Amino acid sequence: MKKEDWYNLPKENLTYKLLYPCIFYGKDINFITLLQNVNVLSVGIHDTLLNDPYKAGFKALYILLDCTENKYVYDLISWIRNMDYYVTDYPIGDVSNFDKFMIVIKVPKEFIQAYDKFVSSLFSEMYTKQQISSLSFDKDVIPVLEGKMQILPYNGYEEIFNYFTLKRNVVDVEDIL
């Protein structure tokens, strides 16, 4: 299996377009700056190697980061571990040379309904008009959120990281800093 085949989620999937903007809500400038300085490869709502988020009692976004030539990834990981919205993080790939890192962040409580509506493919019911105007969405997504344009329904396999065939070792970020 080629390394690029390990990550079957496109960056511009529905999670990235419709849910990812909400994680910036209420966050301080450190979080926003650090996350904007890293290369986000993809965003999903689950990783099949972890427990079911519904059973765990939280709803989260799984953010896959590119670690190649980007020192800000480790700054972000070290910093975010102290935040109340942090769930977990783990490297992806061979321990001796992993090039991707997953961080898991709770969906802000103000947007739990948006998460639930997303999973139900009720995209026009995800956000209020005020929320739409306060978050940074791509302009092509706003008609979908306002119910003026239809898109294909949520398709779980495009939004869930699936690593059944991936050999993965977990190390602590402190071991590599």
C-alpha positions in Angstrom: 0.0 0.0 0.0 1.3 3.4 -0.9 1.6 6.0 1.8 -0.8 8.4 0.1 -3.4 5.7 0.0 -3.5 5.6 3.8 -5.6 8.7 4.0 -8.7 8.3 1.9 -10.4 11.6 2.9 -10.2 14.5 0.5 -9.3 17.8 2.1 -12.4 19.4 0.7 -14.9 16.9 2.0 -18.2 17.9 3.6 -16.7 17.9 7.1 -14.1 20.4 6.1 -16.5 22.6 4.3 -19.5 22.5 6.7 -18.1 21.7 10.2 -14.5 22.6 10.3 -15.2 26.4 10.5 -17.1 26.0 13.8 -14.0 24.8 15.7 -12.6 28.4 15.5 -15.6 29.8 17.4 -14.7 31.2 20.8 -11.0 30.1 20.5 -8.2 32.4 21.4 -5.7 33.9 18.9 -3.1 31.3 19.8 -5.3 28.4 18.6 -6.3 30.2 15.4 -2.8 31.3 14.6 -1.3 27.9 15.2 -3.9 26.0 13.3 -3.7 28.4 10.3 0.1 27.9 10.2 -0.1 24.2 9.7 -1.1 22.2 6.6 -4.5 20.5 7.3 -4.7 17.5 5.0 -8.2 16.5 5.9 -11.0 16.7 8.5 -13.3 13.9 9.5 -15.8 13.0 12.2 -14.3 9.7 13.3 -11.3 7.4 13.1 -12.3 3.7 12.9 -9.3 2.8 15.1 -10.8 4.7 18.1 -13.9 4.1 20.2 -17.2 5.4 19.0 -17.4 9.1 19.9 -21.1 8.8 20.8 -20.2 6.2 23.4 -17.4 8.3 24.6 -19.8 11.1 25.4 -18.4 13.8 23.0 -18.6 14.8 19.4 -15.4 15.8 17.8 -13.5 16.6 14.6 -10.5 14.6 13.6 -7.9 16.9 12.0 -5.1 15.3 10.0 -2.0 17.5 9.8 1.0 17.3 7.5 4.2 17.2 9.6 6.7 17.5 6.8 8.8 20.6 7.1 6.4 22.3 9.5 7.6 23.1 13.0 4.3 24.7 13.9 2.6 21.2 14.0 4.6 20.4 17.2 3.9 23.8 18.6 0.2 23.3 18.0 0.2 19.8 19.5 2.1 20.9 22.6 -0.1 23.9 23.2 -3.5 22.3 22.5 -3.0 19.5 25.0 -3.7 22.0 27.8 -7.0 23.2 26.3 -10.4 22.0 27.6 -11.6 21.1 24.0 -8.6 18.8 23.4 -9.5 15.1 23.3 -6.4 13.3 22.0 -3.7 13.3 19.4 -1.5 10.6 17.7 1.0 10.3 15.0 0.2 8.5 11.8 2.8 6.3 10.1 6.0 4.6 11.0 7.5 5.7 14.3 10.9 6.3 12.8 9.5 8.6 10.1 5.9 9.6 10.5 4.8 12.5 8.4 1.2 13.0 9.6 -0.4 13.7 12.9 -4.0 13.5 14.0 -5.5 15.9 16.6 -9.0 15.4 17.9 -10.9 18.4 19.1 -14.4 18.6 20.7 -17.0 20.4 18.7 -17.9 23.6 20.6 -21.1 23.1 22.6 -22.8 25.9 20.6 -22.5 23.7 17.5 -23.5 20.3 18.8 -26.8 20.7 16.9 -24.9 21.6 13.8 -22.9 18.3 14.2 -26.1 16.3 14.6 -27.8 18.0 11.6 -24.7 17.3 9.6 -24.7 13.6 10.3 -28.4 13.6 9.4 -27.7 15.4 6.1 -29.9 18.4 7.2 -27.3 20.9 6.0 -29.7 23.9 5.8 -30.6 23.3 9.5 -27.1 23.2 10.8 -26.6 26.9 11.6 -28.6 30.0 12.3 -28.3 33.0 10.0 -26.2 34.7 12.7 -23.9 31.7 13.0 -23.5 31.6 9.3 -22.5 35.2 9.2 -20.1 34.9 12.1 -18.2 31.9 10.9 -15.8 31.8 7.9 -17.4 29.6 5.3 -16.3 29.4 1.6 -18.8 31.4 -0.4 -19.9 28.3 -2.4 -21.1 26.6 0.8 -23.4 29.4 2.1 -26.2 28.7 -0.4 -26.2 25.1 0.9 -26.4 26.2 4.5 -29.2 28.7 3.7 -31.2 25.9 1.9 -30.9 27.6 -1.5 -28.9 24.8 -3.0 -28.9 21.1 -2.5 -25.9 18.8 -2.4 -25.4 15.1 -2.1 -26.3 13.8 1.4 -23.7 13.0 4.0 -21.8 9.9 3.0 -20.1 8.3 6.0 -17.2 6.8 4.1 -16.1 10.2 2.9 -16.1 11.7 6.4 -14.6 8.9 8.5 -10.9 8.0 8.6 -10.5 4.4 7.8 -7.2 2.8 8.7 -7.9 -0.9 8.9 -4.9 -1.7 6.8 -2.5 0.9 8.2 0.3 -0.2 10.5 0.5 2.5 13.1 2.6 3.0 16.1 1.7 5.6 18.7 4.4 7.8 20.3 4.2 10.8 22.6 5.0 14.1 20.9 7.3 14.9 23.8 9.5 12.0 22.7 10.1 13.7 19.3 10.5 17.4 20.3 
